[in-house]
Amino acid sequence: MISHLQMNHVLRERNMAAHAIAKKAVHSSSDFVIL
Protein backbone atom coordinates (compact mmCIF):
# COMPACT_ATOMS: atom_id res chain seq x y z
CA MET A 1 0.00 0.00 0.00
CA ILE A 2 1.33 3.41 -0.97
CA SER A 3 1.74 5.81 1.91
CA HIS A 4 0.49 9.38 1.83
CA LEU A 5 4.03 10.75 1.96
CA GLN A 6 5.09 8.67 -1.04
CA MET A 7 2.11 9.95 -3.04
CA ASN A 8 2.97 13.51 -2.02
CA HIS A 9 6.54 13.00 -3.22
CA VAL A 10 5.42 11.63 -6.60
CA LEU A 11 3.00 14.51 -7.13
CA ARG A 12 5.68 17.03 -6.19
CA GLU A 13 8.16 15.50 -8.66
CA ARG A 14 5.56 15.56 -11.43
CA ASN A 15 4.73 19.16 -10.61
CA MET A 16 8.39 20.17 -10.75
CA ALA A 17 8.83 18.35 -14.08
CA ALA A 18 5.80 20.12 -15.53
CA HIS A 19 7.11 23.44 -14.23
CA ALA A 20 10.49 22.84 -15.88
CA ILE A 21 8.79 22.03 -19.19
CA ALA A 22 6.71 25.20 -18.92
CA LYS A 23 9.85 27.23 -18.24
CA LYS A 24 11.52 25.79 -21.35
CA ALA A 25 8.43 26.63 -23.40
CA VAL A 26 8.49 30.20 -22.10
CA HIS A 27 12.15 30.58 -23.01
CA SER A 28 11.78 29.01 -26.45
CA SER A 29 8.69 30.90 -27.59
CA SER A 30 7.57 34.48 -27.06
CA ASP A 31 3.97 33.31 -27.53
CA PHE A 32 3.95 32.14 -23.91
CA VAL A 33 5.01 35.41 -22.33
CA ILE A 34 1.52 35.54 -20.77
CA LEU A 35 2.51 32.68 -18.50
Number of C-alpha atoms within 10 A of each C-alpha: 3 6 7 8 9 10 11 11 11 11 12 12 12 12 12 12 12 12 12 12 12 14 13 11 15 15 12 10 9 9 10 12 9 6 8
